[in-house]
Amino acid sequence: MTRLKKPRRLRFSPSVYYYKPRGIPLSGLDEVVLERDELEALKLHDVDELEQIDAAKKMEISQPTFGRIIDRAYKKIARAIIEGKAIRIEKTLE
């Protein structure tokens, strides 16, 4: 049995929820789903330029958990770019 996800403090709400390669219809694309906590981690670390420990405090999670979240986000984005997939941002946490 898996452990329940600890609630994360999420403050950022994007205005756009889809990115896709230009010139390819969405119906012909596979997609990668970026969870809201992954997007929040990217924003705090790469846009706000916070160190992992400070970003983790803002999300009210541990630094190792933050590291795992941001690692998942980077891998998903890299896969989408390399393999030409669409990126869909979840609107709500699961």
Secondary structure as UniProt FT lines:
FT   STRAND          18..19
FT   TURN            22..23
FT   HELIX           26..28
FT   STRAND          31..34
FT   HELIX           36..42
FT   HELIX           43..47
FT   HELIX           52..59
FT   HELIX           63..83
FT   STRAND          86..89
//
